[in-house]
């Protein structure tokens, strides 16, 4: 049971992940975008630095030197209107606050003539305090806009452009991106070649199941009691993890969907070497919760059935039967009976012997509950047909 669950998970997981795996086209597009970005950044729109030499950009140490230089120039020019205007301009350009000059005066007490020069500059700085503060605030705002808001704006713009391009290109060209990629038609040839992905194999299997769904047996129309459960199981060449299993549950309301057992089919034996695996035998099995054993029959290709050594090897797995178009065989336990019918059969071609491996095989599994037959649930109880006529002389297995 665990083996079959793991097999089903691997098939679904591989199919889902393969659709999301990076394709060569996608990687080439990313590389092209990176190259174009570098060319644009270094050749057509290189980074240019502007207004970086203003005194307001100086750090605290160099700004102290700027203040001292301004005080010396103001003292040397004399207390004139032109000298005062020039000192005010330098104070504003440097974003110098009065508090900075007061701190310098305190640090240079007794240092003459610097202390006197700074003291004379203090009233000038106090007169343009608001203008200097505005200059310093503009510097802080510019830092936020350039260092913080700039990258955020670039990211938002990149996302908007990417979304618009994705929406436009999705409708006009093929884009290999997850669920939006346009589906390629899946043919038996592409699957059989071994180059099909898990998603393609899964899609081919679903298409095959849909194609043979109309061939499902209508037991009511044939005057027979409908089975408890009825399923189609399809193998496609390349599905190396093929392993189907289905629950058998009653459908009667009073039974509340009682679990009766399970049935299914999976790969039994392969032939040859290389990928994909060449399946030459598939086993159909039935598990009954009221029986201690699991009944299995090995559905073999014509070549495998006629190969005595291979039949001997597979004998421990179950009774060997040869697969033929529309052939049937039965699985029977203590309380359950399952009819296995070949719905579709196609052998693969290649270097291996003729009719030695399956390219496509679909079987129908239909289960009945024996108790229901004993209770008169059908006017004519079902009797298993002679399997030897449909699948070959299975009695030969006892004579090897």
LINMORA-V633154 format. One record per residue. N is the residue number from 1. RES is the residue in one letter. SS is DSSP state (hx for helix, st for strand, lp for the rest). PHI is phi as a letter, one per 40 degrees, with the letter a starting at -180 (* if undefined). PSI is psi in radians with two decimals (999 if undefined). Layout:
BEGIN
n->N res->RES ss->SS phi->PHI psi->PSI
n->N res->RES ss->SS phi->PHI psi->PSI
END
This chain:
BEGIN
n->1 res->X ss->lp phi->* psi->-0.79
n->2 res->X ss->hx phi->c psi->-0.69
n->3 res->X ss->hx phi->d psi->-0.74
n->4 res->X ss->hx phi->c psi->-0.69
n->5 res->X ss->hx phi->c psi->-0.74
n->6 res->X ss->hx phi->c psi->-0.70
n->7 res->X ss->hx phi->c psi->-0.77
n->8 res->X ss->hx phi->c psi->-0.71
n->9 res->X ss->hx phi->c psi->-0.72
n->10 res->X ss->hx phi->c psi->-0.67
n->11 res->X ss->hx phi->c psi->-0.85
n->12 res->X ss->hx phi->c psi->-0.76
n->13 res->X ss->hx phi->c psi->-0.74
n->14 res->X ss->hx phi->c psi->-0.71
n->15 res->X ss->hx phi->c psi->-0.72
n->16 res->X ss->hx phi->c psi->-0.75
n->17 res->X ss->hx phi->c psi->-0.59
n->18 res->X ss->hx phi->c psi->-0.53
n->19 res->X ss->hx phi->c psi->-0.34
n->20 res->X ss->hx phi->b psi->-0.12
n->21 res->X ss->lp phi->c psi->2.50
n->22 res->X ss->lp phi->c psi->2.33
n->23 res->X ss->lp phi->c psi->2.84
n->24 res->X ss->hx phi->c psi->-0.67
n->25 res->X ss->hx phi->c psi->-0.73
n->26 res->X ss->hx phi->c psi->-0.73
n->27 res->X ss->hx phi->c psi->-0.67
n->28 res->X ss->hx phi->c psi->-0.65
n->29 res->X ss->hx phi->c psi->-0.68
n->30 res->X ss->hx phi->c psi->-0.75
n->31 res->X ss->hx phi->c psi->-0.72
n->32 res->X ss->hx phi->c psi->-0.74
n->33 res->X ss->hx phi->c psi->-0.68
n->34 res->X ss->hx phi->c psi->-0.76
n->35 res->X ss->hx phi->c psi->-0.79
n->36 res->X ss->hx phi->c psi->-0.66
n->37 res->X ss->hx phi->c psi->-0.74
n->38 res->X ss->hx phi->c psi->-0.73
n->39 res->X ss->hx phi->c psi->-0.75
n->40 res->X ss->hx phi->c psi->-0.73
n->41 res->X ss->hx phi->c psi->-0.60
n->42 res->X ss->hx phi->c psi->-0.39
n->43 res->X ss->hx phi->b psi->-0.79
n->44 res->X ss->hx phi->b psi->-0.54
n->45 res->X ss->lp phi->b psi->1.12
n->46 res->X ss->lp phi->c psi->2.76
n->47 res->X ss->lp phi->c psi->2.27
n->48 res->X ss->lp phi->b psi->2.44
n->49 res->X ss->lp phi->b psi->2.21
n->50 res->X ss->lp phi->b psi->2.56
n->51 res->X ss->lp phi->f psi->0.62
n->52 res->X ss->lp phi->c psi->-0.09
n->53 res->X ss->lp phi->c psi->0.12
n->54 res->X ss->lp phi->c psi->2.52
n->55 res->X ss->hx phi->d psi->-0.43
n->56 res->X ss->hx phi->c psi->-0.34
n->57 res->X ss->hx phi->c psi->-0.10
n->58 res->X ss->lp phi->c psi->2.60
n->59 res->X ss->lp phi->c psi->3.09
n->60 res->X ss->hx phi->c psi->-0.69
n->61 res->X ss->hx phi->c psi->-0.84
n->62 res->X ss->hx phi->c psi->-0.47
n->63 res->X ss->hx phi->c psi->-0.56
n->64 res->X ss->hx phi->c psi->-0.71
n->65 res->X ss->hx phi->c psi->-0.63
n->66 res->X ss->hx phi->c psi->-0.73
n->67 res->X ss->hx phi->c psi->-0.77
n->68 res->X ss->hx phi->c psi->-0.73
n->69 res->X ss->hx phi->c psi->-0.71
n->70 res->X ss->hx phi->c psi->-0.71
n->71 res->X ss->hx phi->c psi->-0.69
n->72 res->X ss->hx phi->c psi->-0.74
n->73 res->X ss->hx phi->c psi->-0.68
n->74 res->X ss->hx phi->c psi->-0.69
n->75 res->X ss->hx phi->c psi->-0.63
n->76 res->X ss->hx phi->c psi->-0.46
n->77 res->X ss->hx phi->c psi->-0.18
n->78 res->X ss->lp phi->g psi->2.81
n->79 res->X ss->lp phi->c psi->1.21
n->80 res->X ss->lp phi->b psi->2.91
n->81 res->X ss->hx phi->c psi->-0.72
n->82 res->X ss->hx phi->c psi->-0.72
n->83 res->X ss->hx phi->c psi->-0.68
n->84 res->X ss->hx phi->c psi->-0.70
n->85 res->X ss->hx phi->c psi->-0.71
n->86 res->X ss->hx phi->c psi->-0.69
n->87 res->X ss->hx phi->c psi->-0.71
n->88 res->X ss->hx phi->c psi->-0.71
n->89 res->X ss->hx phi->c psi->-0.76
n->90 res->X ss->hx phi->c psi->-0.62
n->91 res->X ss->hx phi->c psi->-0.75
n->92 res->X ss->hx phi->c psi->-0.77
n->93 res->X ss->hx phi->c psi->-0.60
n->94 res->X ss->lp phi->c psi->-0.06
n->95 res->X ss->lp phi->g psi->0.63
n->96 res->X ss->lp phi->c psi->2.19
n->97 res->X ss->lp phi->c psi->2.73
n->98 res->X ss->hx phi->d psi->-0.57
n->99 res->X ss->hx phi->c psi->-0.59
n->100 res->X ss->hx phi->c psi->-0.74
n->101 res->X ss->hx phi->c psi->-0.68
n->102 res->X ss->hx phi->c psi->-0.70
n->103 res->X ss->hx phi->c psi->-0.67
n->104 res->X ss->hx phi->c psi->-0.66
n->105 res->X ss->hx phi->c psi->-0.73
n->106 res->X ss->hx phi->c psi->-0.61
n->107 res->X ss->hx phi->c psi->-0.34
n->108 res->X ss->lp phi->b psi->0.55
n->109 res->X ss->lp phi->c psi->2.23
n->110 res->X ss->lp phi->g psi->-0.06
n->111 res->X ss->lp phi->c psi->1.78
n->112 res->X ss->lp phi->b psi->2.53
n->113 res->X ss->lp phi->c psi->0.19
n->114 res->X ss->hx phi->c psi->-0.72
n->115 res->X ss->hx phi->c psi->-0.72
n->116 res->X ss->hx phi->c psi->-0.68
n->117 res->X ss->hx phi->c psi->-0.73
n->118 res->X ss->hx phi->c psi->-0.66
n->119 res->X ss->hx phi->c psi->-0.64
n->120 res->X ss->hx phi->c psi->-0.50
n->121 res->X ss->hx phi->c psi->-0.36
n->122 res->X ss->hx phi->d psi->-0.81
n->123 res->X ss->hx phi->c psi->-0.60
n->124 res->X ss->hx phi->c psi->-0.76
n->125 res->X ss->hx phi->c psi->-0.64
n->126 res->X ss->hx phi->c psi->-0.51
n->127 res->X ss->hx phi->c psi->-0.45
n->128 res->X ss->lp phi->b psi->0.54
n->129 res->X ss->hx phi->d psi->-0.79
n->130 res->X ss->hx phi->c psi->-0.67
n->131 res->X ss->hx phi->c psi->-0.72
n->132 res->X ss->hx phi->c psi->-0.69
n->133 res->X ss->hx phi->c psi->-0.70
n->134 res->X ss->hx phi->c psi->-0.68
n->135 res->X ss->hx phi->c psi->-0.73
n->136 res->X ss->hx phi->c psi->-0.65
n->137 res->X ss->hx phi->c psi->-0.65
n->138 res->X ss->hx phi->c psi->-0.63
n->139 res->X ss->hx phi->c psi->-0.77
n->140 res->X ss->hx phi->c psi->-0.71
n->141 res->X ss->hx phi->c psi->-0.68
n->142 res->X ss->hx phi->c psi->-0.63
n->143 res->X ss->hx phi->c psi->-0.77
n->144 res->X ss->hx phi->c psi->-0.75
n->145 res->X ss->hx phi->c psi->-0.72
n->146 res->X ss->hx phi->c psi->-0.72
n->147 res->X ss->hx phi->c psi->-0.59
n->148 res->X ss->hx phi->b psi->-1.02
n->149 res->X ss->hx phi->c psi->-0.52
n->150 res->X ss->hx phi->d psi->-0.97
n->151 res->X ss->hx phi->c psi->-0.66
n->152 res->X ss->hx phi->c psi->-0.73
n->153 res->X ss->hx phi->c psi->-0.68
n->154 res->X ss->hx phi->c psi->-0.74
n->155 res->X ss->hx phi->c psi->-0.77
n->156 res->X ss->hx phi->c psi->-0.76
n->157 res->X ss->hx phi->c psi->-0.72
n->158 res->X ss->hx phi->c psi->-0.74
n->159 res->X ss->hx phi->c psi->-0.74
n->160 res->X ss->hx phi->c psi->-0.81
n->161 res->X ss->hx phi->c psi->-0.74
n->162 res->X ss->hx phi->c psi->-0.74
n->163 res->X ss->hx phi->c psi->-0.76
n->164 res->X ss->hx phi->c psi->-0.79
n->165 res->X ss->hx phi->c psi->-0.70
n->166 res->X ss->hx phi->c psi->-0.76
n->167 res->X ss->hx phi->c psi->-0.70
n->168 res->X ss->hx phi->c psi->-0.84
n->169 res->X ss->hx phi->c psi->-0.48
n->170 res->X ss->hx phi->c psi->-0.59
n->171 res->X ss->lp phi->c psi->-0.16
n->172 res->X ss->lp phi->b psi->-0.52
n->173 res->X ss->lp phi->b psi->2.91
n->174 res->X ss->lp phi->c psi->2.19
n->175 res->X ss->lp phi->b psi->2.05
n->176 res->X ss->lp phi->c psi->1.12
n->177 res->X ss->lp phi->b psi->1.78
n->178 res->X ss->hx phi->f psi->-2.33
n->179 res->X ss->hx phi->c psi->-0.20
n->180 res->X ss->hx phi->c psi->-0.16
n->181 res->X ss->lp phi->c psi->2.53
n->182 res->X ss->lp phi->c psi->2.36
n->183 res->X ss->lp phi->c psi->2.41
n->184 res->X ss->lp phi->c psi->2.50
n->185 res->X ss->lp phi->c psi->2.36
n->186 res->X ss->lp phi->b psi->2.15
n->187 res->X ss->lp phi->b psi->2.81
n->188 res->X ss->hx phi->c psi->-0.56
n->189 res->X ss->hx phi->c psi->-0.75
n->190 res->X ss->hx phi->c psi->-0.62
n->191 res->X ss->hx phi->c psi->-0.72
n->192 res->X ss->hx phi->c psi->-0.37
n->193 res->X ss->lp phi->c psi->-0.25
n->194 res->X ss->lp phi->g psi->-0.05
n->195 res->X ss->lp phi->c psi->0.05
n->196 res->X ss->lp phi->c psi->2.52
n->197 res->X ss->lp phi->c psi->3.02
n->198 res->X ss->hx phi->c psi->-0.64
n->199 res->X ss->hx phi->c psi->-0.69
n->200 res->X ss->hx phi->c psi->-0.71
n->201 res->X ss->hx phi->c psi->-0.74
n->202 res->X ss->hx phi->c psi->-0.74
n->203 res->X ss->hx phi->c psi->-0.69
n->204 res->X ss->hx phi->c psi->-0.68
n->205 res->X ss->hx phi->c psi->-0.76
n->206 res->X ss->hx phi->c psi->-0.70
n->207 res->X ss->hx phi->c psi->-0.70
n->208 res->X ss->hx phi->c psi->-0.71
n->209 res->X ss->hx phi->c psi->-0.69
n->210 res->X ss->hx phi->c psi->-0.64
n->211 res->X ss->hx phi->c psi->-0.69
n->212 res->X ss->hx phi->c psi->0.01
n->213 res->X ss->hx phi->c psi->-0.58
n->214 res->X ss->hx phi->c psi->-0.29
n->215 res->X ss->hx phi->c psi->0.08
n->216 res->X ss->lp phi->c psi->2.39
n->217 res->X ss->lp phi->c psi->2.28
n->218 res->X ss->lp phi->c psi->1.59
n->219 res->X ss->lp phi->c psi->-0.60
n->220 res->X ss->lp phi->c psi->-0.70
n->221 res->X ss->lp phi->c psi->-0.47
n->222 res->X ss->lp phi->c psi->0.07
n->223 res->X ss->lp phi->g psi->0.30
n->224 res->X ss->lp phi->b psi->2.75
n->225 res->X ss->lp phi->c psi->2.25
n->226 res->X ss->lp phi->c psi->2.57
n->227 res->X ss->lp phi->c psi->2.88
n->228 res->X ss->lp phi->c psi->-0.78
n->229 res->X ss->st phi->b psi->2.71
n->230 res->X ss->st phi->a psi->2.13
n->231 res->X ss->st phi->b psi->2.71
n->232 res->X ss->st phi->b psi->2.37
n->233 res->X ss->st phi->b psi->2.19
n->234 res->X ss->st phi->b psi->2.29
n->235 res->X ss->st phi->b psi->2.34
n->236 res->X ss->st phi->b psi->2.37
n->237 res->X ss->lp phi->d psi->2.20
n->238 res->X ss->lp phi->h psi->-0.33
n->239 res->X ss->lp phi->c psi->1.37
n->240 res->X ss->lp phi->c psi->-0.21
n->241 res->X ss->lp phi->b psi->0.38
n->242 res->X ss->lp phi->d psi->2.13
n->243 res->X ss->st phi->a psi->1.60
n->244 res->X ss->st phi->c psi->2.53
n->245 res->X ss->st phi->a psi->2.50
n->246 res->X ss->st phi->b psi->2.52
n->247 res->X ss->st phi->c psi->2.59
n->248 res->X ss->st phi->b psi->1.96
n->249 res->X ss->st phi->b psi->2.56
n->250 res->X ss->lp phi->c psi->2.59
n->251 res->X ss->lp phi->b psi->-0.05
n->252 res->X ss->lp phi->c psi->2.41
n->253 res->X ss->hx phi->c psi->-0.65
n->254 res->X ss->hx phi->c psi->-0.36
n->255 res->X ss->hx phi->c psi->-0.18
n->256 res->X ss->lp phi->f psi->0.68
n->257 res->X ss->lp phi->g psi->0.92
n->258 res->X ss->lp phi->c psi->2.35
n->259 res->X ss->st phi->c psi->2.19
n->260 res->X ss->st phi->b psi->-0.56
n->261 res->X ss->st phi->i psi->-2.78
n->262 res->X ss->st phi->a psi->2.70
n->263 res->X ss->st phi->a psi->2.89
n->264 res->X ss->st phi->i psi->-2.94
n->265 res->X ss->st phi->a psi->2.70
n->266 res->X ss->st phi->a psi->3.03
n->267 res->X ss->st phi->c psi->2.29
n->268 res->X ss->st phi->b psi->-0.73
n->269 res->X ss->st phi->a psi->2.52
n->270 res->X ss->st phi->b psi->2.93
n->271 res->X ss->st phi->b psi->2.59
n->272 res->X ss->lp phi->g psi->-2.96
n->273 res->X ss->lp phi->b psi->2.97
n->274 res->X ss->lp phi->g psi->2.98
n->275 res->X ss->lp phi->b psi->2.55
n->276 res->X ss->lp phi->c psi->2.93
n->277 res->X ss->lp phi->c psi->2.48
n->278 res->X ss->st phi->b psi->1.81
n->279 res->X ss->st phi->c psi->2.14
n->280 res->X ss->st phi->b psi->-0.21
n->281 res->X ss->st phi->a psi->2.44
n->282 res->X ss->st phi->b psi->2.38
n->283 res->X ss->st phi->b psi->2.31
n->284 res->X ss->st phi->b psi->2.31
n->285 res->X ss->st phi->b psi->2.78
n->286 res->X ss->st phi->b psi->2.21
n->287 res->X ss->st phi->b psi->2.25
n->288 res->X ss->st phi->b psi->2.18
n->289 res->X ss->lp phi->c psi->-0.36
n->290 res->X ss->lp phi->c psi->0.14
n->291 res->X ss->lp phi->b psi->2.56
n->292 res->X ss->lp phi->c psi->-0.17
n->293 res->X ss->lp phi->b psi->2.74
n->294 res->X ss->st phi->b psi->2.12
n->295 res->X ss->st phi->c psi->2.33
n->296 res->X ss->st phi->b psi->2.44
n->297 res->X ss->st phi->b psi->2.46
n->298 res->X ss->st phi->c psi->1.97
n->299 res->X ss->st phi->c psi->1.94
n->300 res->X ss->st phi->b psi->2.60
n->301 res->X ss->lp phi->c psi->2.90
n->302 res->X ss->hx phi->d psi->-0.73
n->303 res->X ss->hx phi->c psi->-0.78
n->304 res->X ss->hx phi->c psi->-0.65
n->305 res->X ss->hx phi->c psi->-0.58
n->306 res->X ss->hx phi->c psi->-0.04
n->307 res->X ss->lp phi->c psi->1.80
n->308 res->X ss->hx phi->c psi->-0.63
n->309 res->X ss->hx phi->c psi->-0.71
n->310 res->X ss->hx phi->c psi->-0.66
n->311 res->X ss->hx phi->c psi->-0.66
n->312 res->X ss->hx phi->c psi->-0.71
n->313 res->X ss->hx phi->c psi->-0.66
n->314 res->X ss->hx phi->c psi->-0.07
n->315 res->X ss->hx phi->d psi->-0.71
n->316 res->X ss->hx phi->c psi->-0.35
n->317 res->X ss->hx phi->c psi->-0.50
n->318 res->X ss->lp phi->i psi->3.12
n->319 res->X ss->st phi->c psi->2.36
n->320 res->X ss->st phi->c psi->2.31
n->321 res->X ss->st phi->b psi->2.52
n->322 res->X ss->st phi->c psi->2.33
n->323 res->X ss->lp phi->c psi->2.24
n->324 res->X ss->lp phi->b psi->2.65
n->325 res->X ss->lp phi->d psi->2.24
n->326 res->X ss->lp phi->g psi->0.29
n->327 res->X ss->lp phi->c psi->2.70
n->328 res->X ss->st phi->b psi->2.68
n->329 res->X ss->st phi->a psi->2.95
n->330 res->X ss->st phi->b psi->2.54
n->331 res->X ss->st phi->b psi->2.29
n->332 res->X ss->st phi->b psi->2.31
n->333 res->X ss->lp phi->b psi->-2.86
n->334 res->X ss->lp phi->c psi->-0.71
n->335 res->X ss->lp phi->b psi->0.00
n->336 res->X ss->st phi->b psi->2.65
n->337 res->X ss->st phi->b psi->2.33
n->338 res->X ss->st phi->b psi->2.26
n->339 res->X ss->st phi->c psi->2.26
n->340 res->X ss->st phi->b psi->2.04
n->341 res->X ss->st phi->b psi->2.34
n->342 res->X ss->st phi->c psi->2.02
n->343 res->X ss->st phi->c psi->-0.71
n->344 res->X ss->st phi->a psi->2.37
n->345 res->X ss->st phi->a psi->2.26
n->346 res->X ss->st phi->a psi->2.19
n->347 res->X ss->st phi->c psi->2.66
n->348 res->X ss->lp phi->c psi->2.84
n->349 res->X ss->lp phi->b psi->2.64
n->350 res->X ss->lp phi->i psi->-2.66
n->351 res->X ss->lp phi->c psi->-0.31
n->352 res->X ss->lp phi->c psi->2.87
n->353 res->X ss->lp phi->d psi->2.67
n->354 res->X ss->lp phi->d psi->2.53
n->355 res->X ss->lp phi->f psi->0.73
n->356 res->X ss->lp phi->b psi->-0.34
n->357 res->X ss->lp phi->a psi->2.70
n->358 res->X ss->st phi->c psi->2.33
n->359 res->X ss->st phi->c psi->-0.59
n->360 res->X ss->st phi->a psi->2.35
n->361 res->X ss->st phi->a psi->2.17
n->362 res->X ss->st phi->b psi->2.23
n->363 res->X ss->st phi->b psi->2.63
n->364 res->X ss->st phi->b psi->2.27
n->365 res->X ss->st phi->b psi->2.12
n->366 res->X ss->st phi->b psi->2.25
n->367 res->X ss->st phi->b psi->2.42
n->368 res->X ss->st phi->b psi->2.67
n->369 res->X ss->st phi->c psi->2.18
n->370 res->X ss->hx phi->c psi->-0.64
n->371 res->X ss->hx phi->d psi->-0.66
n->372 res->X ss->hx phi->c psi->-0.66
n->373 res->X ss->hx phi->c psi->-0.71
n->374 res->X ss->hx phi->c psi->-0.49
n->375 res->X ss->lp phi->c psi->0.09
n->376 res->X ss->lp phi->g psi->0.55
n->377 res->X ss->lp phi->c psi->-0.14
n->378 res->X ss->lp phi->b psi->2.55
n->379 res->X ss->lp phi->c psi->-0.60
n->380 res->X ss->lp phi->b psi->1.83
n->381 res->X ss->lp phi->d psi->2.46
n->382 res->X ss->lp phi->c psi->2.37
n->383 res->X ss->lp phi->b psi->2.28
n->384 res->X ss->lp phi->c psi->2.34
n->385 res->X ss->lp phi->c psi->2.99
n->386 res->X ss->lp phi->c psi->1.85
n->387 res->X ss->hx phi->c psi->-0.43
n->388 res->X ss->hx phi->c psi->-0.56
n->389 res->X ss->hx phi->c psi->-0.53
n->390 res->X ss->hx phi->c psi->-0.70
n->391 res->X ss->hx phi->b psi->-0.05
n->392 res->X ss->lp phi->h psi->2.94
n->393 res->X ss->lp phi->c psi->1.60
n->394 res->X ss->hx phi->c psi->-0.27
n->395 res->X ss->hx phi->c psi->-0.31
n->396 res->X ss->hx phi->c psi->-0.40
n->397 res->X ss->hx phi->c psi->-0.50
n->398 res->X ss->hx phi->c psi->-0.13
n->399 res->X ss->hx phi->b psi->0.17
n->400 res->X ss->lp phi->c psi->999
END
